[in-house]
Amino acid sequence: MSPYLCHIEPERFEFEADVIARRPNAVLLDKSYFYPGGGGQLADRGTLHWNGSQLRIDRIEMEGRNAWHYFDEADIGKVPGDKVIASVDQDFRSMMCQLHTGLHILNALVYQRFEGSLVTGVQMAADGTARIDFDLPTVDNNELRRLEPELNSLISEGLQVNAVYLDSAALAREPGVLRSRSVAPPAQDDGTTRIIEIVGLDRQACGGTHLSKTSQSAPLRIMKIENKGQHNRRIRIGLVK
């Protein structure tokens, strides 16, 4: 896959674009800084503006290399002009970044404490909550609840968060960066894999958007821990507002 523009310029939230194709409820732009979703993270939301008109974008769907920008249901029927100003919803992106970075910190703590337990599922929600499932058949749920203070201590430390790219040889030398039991981020066009590094704490493969420092996040609380089958433990977290 080609690098997403939102990875190259993560703080660019407004841009001009040409509409190069249309559907009754979507447009294809010649470029986009919207994150299209994936890996349990929701796609960016935002707006398109042209000639004094506006419509809301509520989801992105990838078809090959094409990112189709779908209209909010209330705006279906509007026809944008050939040139638009696109704006990414910064608050929504920030919420997703906070949840995603927090999940990486929680993942790191579980991986380090419980013998390299792998992730079996993850999903972030638009209400500022998320869930992550681990292969943890023998761990007492109270042990997982006790991770919350350390989770928030690491958030408040302001650890630097970087994106690096590893080729296949480097990836093979660092097996712990692949944490999912069944899914890995797709390789870039040059064969490298994107790695999110929380300096001094963790490195793991990921294609999502993240904070640049952990202290940019609100605190997180562990809301609920559930047993899902014989092996899976589901941890639900939420941003403290």
C-alpha positions as CSV (number, residue, x, y, z in Angstrom):
1,M,0.0,0.0,0.0
2,S,1.0,3.6,-0.5
3,P,1.6,5.7,2.7
4,Y,-1.5,7.5,3.8
5,L,-1.1,11.3,3.6
6,C,-2.3,11.5,7.2
7,H,0.8,9.6,8.2
8,I,3.1,11.9,6.3
9,E,1.5,15.1,7.5
10,P,-0.5,14.1,10.6
11,E,-1.3,17.7,11.6
12,R,-2.8,18.8,8.3
13,F,-6.5,19.0,8.8
14,E,-7.5,21.2,5.8
15,F,-6.6,20.9,2.2
16,E,-7.8,21.7,-1.4
17,A,-8.7,18.8,-3.6
18,D,-10.2,18.0,-7.0
19,V,-13.3,15.8,-7.3
20,I,-12.3,13.1,-9.8
21,A,-15.3,10.8,-9.5
22,R,-18.8,10.8,-8.1
23,R,-21.5,8.4,-6.7
24,P,-24.9,9.4,-5.5
25,N,-23.6,9.4,-1.9
26,A,-19.8,9.7,-2.2
27,V,-16.9,11.4,-4.0
28,L,-13.4,10.4,-4.9
29,L,-10.8,13.1,-4.4
30,D,-7.4,13.4,-6.2
31,K,-5.8,13.4,-2.7
32,S,-7.0,13.0,0.9
33,Y,-5.6,13.5,4.4
34,F,-8.5,11.6,6.0
35,Y,-7.6,8.4,7.8
36,P,-9.7,5.7,6.1
37,G,-10.1,3.5,9.1
38,G,-8.7,0.0,9.8
39,G,-7.2,-2.1,12.6
40,G,-10.2,-1.3,14.9
41,Q,-9.9,2.4,14.4
42,L,-12.8,4.4,12.9
43,A,-12.3,6.5,9.8
44,D,-12.0,10.2,10.1
45,R,-15.0,12.5,9.8
46,G,-15.1,16.0,8.4
47,T,-16.6,18.3,5.8
48,L,-16.3,19.4,2.2
49,H,-16.8,23.0,1.3
50,W,-17.4,24.6,-2.2
51,N,-18.9,27.9,-3.4
52,G,-20.6,28.6,0.0
53,S,-22.0,25.0,0.3
54,Q,-21.0,22.3,2.6
55,L,-21.6,18.6,3.2
56,R,-20.5,16.2,6.0
57,I,-18.3,13.2,5.5
58,D,-19.1,10.4,7.9
59,R,-17.0,7.5,6.6
60,I,-14.3,6.6,4.2
61,E,-14.3,3.3,2.2
62,M,-11.2,2.1,0.4
63,E,-11.4,0.3,-2.9
64,G,-7.9,-0.6,-3.9
65,R,-6.0,2.6,-3.7
66,N,-9.1,4.8,-3.9
67,A,-10.6,6.4,-0.8
68,W,-14.3,7.1,-1.4
69,H,-15.6,9.9,0.9
70,Y,-19.2,9.1,1.9
71,F,-21.8,11.8,2.7
72,D,-23.7,11.9,6.0
73,E,-27.3,10.6,5.3
74,A,-28.7,14.1,5.8
75,D,-26.5,15.4,2.9
76,I,-27.3,12.7,0.3
77,G,-28.3,14.5,-2.9
78,K,-25.9,17.4,-2.6
79,V,-23.5,17.6,-5.6
80,P,-20.1,19.1,-4.7
81,G,-18.2,21.2,-7.2
82,D,-15.2,20.1,-9.1
83,K,-12.9,21.7,-6.5
84,V,-13.5,21.5,-2.8
85,I,-11.9,22.5,0.5
86,A,-11.8,19.4,2.7
87,S,-11.6,19.7,6.5
88,V,-10.8,16.8,8.9
89,D,-12.7,16.8,12.2
90,Q,-9.8,17.5,14.6
91,D,-11.7,16.6,17.7
92,F,-12.7,13.2,16.4
93,R,-9.2,12.5,15.1
94,S,-7.8,13.5,18.5
95,M,-10.2,11.1,20.3
96,M,-9.2,8.2,18.0
97,C,-5.5,9.0,18.5
98,Q,-5.9,9.1,22.3
99,L,-7.7,5.8,22.3
100,H,-5.3,4.2,19.9
101,T,-2.2,5.3,21.8
102,G,-3.8,4.3,25.1
103,L,-4.5,0.8,23.7
104,H,-0.8,0.5,22.7
105,I,0.2,1.3,26.3
106,L,-2.2,-1.2,27.7
107,N,-1.1,-3.7,25.1
108,A,2.5,-3.2,26.1
109,L,1.7,-3.7,29.8
110,V,-0.2,-6.9,29.2
111,Y,2.5,-8.2,26.8
112,Q,5.2,-7.6,29.3
113,R,3.4,-8.9,32.3
114,F,1.7,-11.9,31.0
115,E,4.2,-13.9,28.9
116,G,3.7,-12.2,25.5
117,S,-0.1,-12.5,25.3
118,L,-1.3,-11.7,21.9
119,V,-4.2,-9.5,20.8
120,T,-7.3,-11.3,19.4
121,G,-9.4,-8.3,18.6
122,V,-9.8,-4.5,19.0
123,Q,-12.4,-1.9,18.3
124,M,-12.6,1.8,19.0
125,A,-16.0,3.6,19.3
126,A,-17.3,7.1,18.6
127,D,-18.3,7.6,22.3
128,G,-14.7,7.7,23.5
129,T,-14.5,4.0,24.6
130,A,-12.7,1.1,23.2
131,R,-12.2,-2.7,23.7
132,I,-9.2,-4.9,23.3
133,D,-9.2,-8.7,23.5
134,F,-6.3,-10.8,24.7
135,D,-5.5,-14.5,24.7
136,L,-5.3,-14.7,28.5
137,P,-6.8,-18.0,29.6
138,T,-5.4,-18.2,33.2
139,V,-5.1,-14.5,34.4
140,D,-7.3,-13.3,37.2
141,N,-9.4,-10.3,36.1
142,N,-8.3,-8.3,39.2
143,E,-4.7,-8.5,38.0
144,L,-5.8,-6.7,34.8
145,R,-7.8,-4.1,36.7
146,R,-4.7,-3.3,38.7
147,L,-3.0,-2.1,35.5
148,E,-5.0,1.1,35.4
149,P,-2.7,3.2,37.7
150,E,0.4,2.3,35.7
151,L,-1.5,2.9,32.4
152,N,-2.2,6.5,33.5
153,S,1.2,7.0,35.0
154,L,2.7,6.2,31.5
155,I,0.2,8.6,29.9
156,S,1.2,11.4,32.2
157,E,4.9,10.8,31.6
158,G,4.8,12.3,28.1
159,L,6.6,9.5,26.3
160,Q,7.5,10.3,22.7
161,V,5.5,8.4,20.1
162,N,7.2,7.8,16.8
163,A,6.5,6.0,13.5
164,V,9.3,4.0,12.0
165,Y,9.4,1.6,9.1
166,L,11.1,-1.8,9.2
167,D,12.1,-4.0,6.2
168,S,11.4,-7.7,6.3
169,A,14.9,-8.5,7.6
170,A,14.6,-6.1,10.5
171,L,11.0,-7.3,11.2
172,A,12.3,-10.9,11.5
173,R,14.9,-9.8,14.1
174,E,12.2,-8.2,16.2
175,P,9.3,-10.7,16.5
176,G,7.6,-8.9,19.4
177,V,6.4,-6.1,17.2
178,L,3.7,-8.3,15.7
179,R,1.1,-8.5,18.4
180,S,-2.1,-9.7,16.7
181,R,-2.8,-13.4,16.6
182,S,-4.4,-13.2,13.1
183,V,-3.9,-9.7,11.5
184,A,-0.9,-7.6,10.6
185,P,-0.7,-4.2,8.9
186,P,-0.3,-4.4,5.2
187,A,3.2,-3.8,3.9
188,Q,4.1,-0.5,2.3
189,D,4.9,-0.4,-1.5
190,D,8.6,-0.6,-0.6
191,G,8.0,-3.8,1.5
192,T,8.5,-2.1,4.8
193,T,6.0,-2.4,7.8
194,R,5.0,0.7,9.8
195,I,5.9,0.4,13.5
196,I,4.6,2.7,16.3
197,E,7.3,3.2,18.9
198,I,6.5,4.6,22.4
199,V,10.0,5.5,23.4
200,G,11.3,3.5,26.3
201,L,8.2,1.3,26.5
202,D,7.0,-0.4,23.3
203,R,7.3,-1.0,19.6
204,Q,4.5,-2.7,17.6
205,A,3.2,-2.8,14.0
206,C,0.3,-0.5,13.4
207,G,-1.3,1.4,10.6
208,G,-3.4,3.8,12.7
209,T,-3.1,7.4,13.8
210,H,-1.5,8.3,17.2
211,L,-0.5,11.1,19.5
212,S,3.0,12.5,19.3
213,K,3.4,12.3,23.1
214,T,1.4,10.2,25.5
215,S,0.7,13.2,27.7
216,Q,-1.6,14.6,25.0
217,S,-4.2,12.1,26.1
218,A,-6.8,12.4,28.8
219,P,-6.6,9.7,31.5
220,L,-8.1,6.3,30.8
221,R,-10.2,4.1,33.0
222,I,-10.7,0.4,32.8
223,M,-14.4,0.2,32.7
224,K,-15.1,-3.6,32.5
225,I,-13.3,-6.9,32.0
226,E,-15.2,-9.8,30.4
227,N,-14.4,-13.4,29.7
228,K,-15.1,-14.2,26.1
229,G,-14.8,-17.9,25.6
230,Q,-12.1,-20.1,27.1
231,H,-9.1,-17.9,26.2
232,N,-10.2,-14.4,25.5
233,R,-10.4,-11.6,28.0
234,R,-12.0,-8.3,26.8
235,I,-10.8,-5.1,28.5
236,R,-13.1,-2.1,28.0
237,I,-11.5,1.3,28.5
238,G,-12.8,4.9,28.3
239,L,-11.4,8.4,28.2
240,V,-12.0,10.3,31.4
241,K,-13.8,13.5,30.4
